[in-house]
Amino acid sequence: MNVEWLLNPWVISIIIVVFIIGNLASMKYLGNSHLIRKNPKQKSDLDKLIEIYKEKDRQAAHENQAVHENPTVHEDKDKTPHSSHEQEPPQK
């Protein structure tokens, strides 16, 4: 049995190329399968978290807008009175 042809650089190169092409083909076939959802109406956990954060951002923006429109309602009652160095200078 003549095994010298297995050690030929052309044969080794062809085996390596076939191996790489086979791995790329299997990655292409298996790589897209996890991206396709079985039920497109079902949301993933990431989609649910994004919606929760968007809702929190909307609520925070609404609260900030309410504070800017009517600042006296939202002032803290526990504020200490201004010290003497923070008072305005007397007008002449």
C-alpha positions in Angstrom: 0.0 0.0 0.0 1.4 3.3 -1.1 0.9 6.1 1.5 3.2 8.6 0.0 0.4 10.4 -1.9 -1.2 11.3 1.5 1.9 13.3 2.3 1.8 15.2 -0.9 1.4 19.0 -0.2 -1.4 19.2 -2.7 -3.4 16.5 -0.9 -2.8 18.1 2.5 -3.9 21.5 1.1 -7.1 20.1 -0.4 -7.9 18.3 2.9 -7.4 21.6 4.9 -9.5 23.6 2.4 -12.4 21.0 2.6 -12.2 21.0 6.4 -12.5 24.8 6.5 -15.3 25.0 4.0 -17.2 22.3 5.8 -16.9 24.2 9.1 -18.0 27.5 7.5 -21.0 25.8 5.9 -22.0 24.2 9.2 -21.6 27.5 11.1 -23.7 29.2 8.4 -26.4 26.6 8.7 -26.5 26.4 12.5 -25.7 30.0 13.2 -28.9 31.4 11.9 -31.2 28.9 13.6 -31.1 30.5 17.0 -32.0 33.9 15.6 -35.3 32.7 14.2 -38.0 32.7 16.8 -40.5 30.0 16.8 -43.3 32.3 17.9 -42.7 35.8 16.5 -45.3 37.3 18.8 -43.5 36.1 21.9 -41.1 38.7 23.2 -37.7 37.8 24.6 -36.5 38.8 28.0 -34.4 41.5 26.4 -37.4 43.0 24.6 -39.3 43.0 27.9 -36.5 44.8 29.7 -36.2 47.4 27.0 -39.9 48.2 27.3 -39.7 48.5 31.1 -36.8 50.9 30.8 -38.6 53.0 28.1 -41.7 53.2 30.4 -39.5 54.3 33.3 -37.8 56.9 31.1 -41.3 58.2 30.1 -42.4 58.4 33.7 -39.2 60.2 34.8 -39.6 62.7 31.9 -43.2 63.3 32.9 -42.2 63.9 36.5 -39.4 66.3 35.5 -41.8 68.2 33.3 -44.3 68.5 36.2 -41.5 69.8 38.5 -40.4 72.4 36.0 -44.0 73.6 35.4 -44.9 73.9 39.1 -41.8 74.0 41.3 -43.5 75.1 44.5 -45.5 72.0 44.7 -42.5 69.7 44.7 -40.2 71.6 47.1 -38.8 69.9 50.1 -40.5 71.0 53.4 -37.4 70.1 55.4 -35.2 72.8 53.9 -33.3 74.8 56.4 -33.6 78.6 56.2 -30.9 80.4 54.3 -27.9 81.5 56.3 -27.0 85.2 56.6 -24.2 85.0 54.0 -26.6 83.7 51.4 -29.0 86.7 51.7 -29.1 89.3 49.0 -27.3 92.5 49.8 -29.5 95.5 50.7 -30.5 97.7 47.8 -29.5 101.4 47.8 
